[in-house]
Amino acid sequence: MTDGTLITLVSIGVTLLFMLGVPVFLVIAYWVIGCSFILSLTLDNMGAELLNVFNKGFALLAMPLFILTGDLINKSGIARRLSDFA
C-alpha cells in the first residue's frame, strides 16, 4: 500500500477512536505516532519539541484562562443575556 493509503487508514482509525470517546490528547498522540511510523520519521525529536511547547507555549497558558472566562460568562448570566439579545 502507498503512504497516502496508510495515512488515510490511520486517520479513519483515530476518527473512530474519537467517536468512541477516547480523550482527544490520546487520539492526537496515536495519529502523530502512527503517521510518524508510516513516513519513517524518528520519534527522538518529539520529546524535545514537547519540552519547547511547555517552555515557550503561551497557548498552554491561554487555554485554562479561556475556559475560566467562558465559565465566568456562563455563571454570571452574560451568555443568557447575549443570546436573548441576539
Stockholm file with secondary structure:
# STOCKHOLM 1.0

chainA/1-86         MTDGTLITLVSIGVTLLFMLGVPVFLVIAYWVIGCSFILSLTLDNMGAELLNVFNKGFALLAMPLFILTGDLINKSGIARRLSDFA
#=GR chainA/1-86 SS CCHHHHHHHHHHHHHHHHHTTCCHHHHHHHHHHHHHHHTTCCSHHHHHHHHHHHHHCHHHHHHHHHHHHHHHHHHHTHHHHHHHHC
#=GC SS_cons        CCHHHHHHHHHHHHHHHHHTTCCHHHHHHHHHHHHHHHTTCCSHHHHHHHHHHHHHCHHHHHHHHHHHHHHHHHHHTHHHHHHHHC
//
